[in-house]
C-alpha cells in the first residue's frame, strides 16, 4: 500500500517544481483536510482514499497513485 508521504514524493516528481507541488498540496488540504507535506497518520486508509480521489478529480493519472 502506498503511503501519503510516498504519494507526495511521486507528485513532486510529476510536477517538477516545489511551487507547483505546494499549490496542489494546499488545494488537497483545503478539500480533504489532509496535509500531504506533513501527514499526521501516513497510512490512514480513509485519508489516503480522499487524497487519491481529489488528485484524480484534479486530473492526475491514477497510475501515479498505484500501489
N, C-alpha and C positions, 0 to 999 in steps of 0.2 A: 504494500500500500504506500502510495506517495504521501509525504507529509506536506504541511502548509509551507514550511521552510524550503523544501525541495521544489515545490511548485513556484515559489517566489524566485528561486535561483534560475529555474528554467525560463521564467518570464523575463528576468533581467537579461538573459542571453538573447531571447526573442526580440526584445525592444531595443537592445543595443545601446541605450543611454540610461543613466541613472535618473535623469529628469523625467523621461517617458515612463519608466517603471514607477517612480514616485507618484506621478499623476494617476496612473492606473490603480496603484495600491490605495490611494486616497479614495478613489471612486468605489473600489471594492469595500473599503472600510465603511463608507457612508451607507452603502446599500445593505451590507451584511453584518456590520459590527465587528468584523474580523480584521485585525491588524496583521497584514501579511509580512510586514517588516519585523515585527516583534510579537508573534502569536503567543497567547497565554498557554494554550494547550495545542501543541503542534500536531497531535494525532487525533483530535476530536473529529469523528466521522461526520457529525452534523455540520460543524463549521466548514469542514473540507468540502462537503457537498454544496453548501451555499456558495463558497468561493468558486468552485468549478462551474456551477450554473451561471453565476454572474459573469465569469470570463467568457463563457460560450455566448451569452446574451450580448456581450461587448464585441463579439466577432472573432474571438480566438479559437483556433482549431482544437478539437477535443484531444487530438493526438499529443498536444503539449501537456495534457494532464493525465495521460495514460500511466498505469502502474508499471 
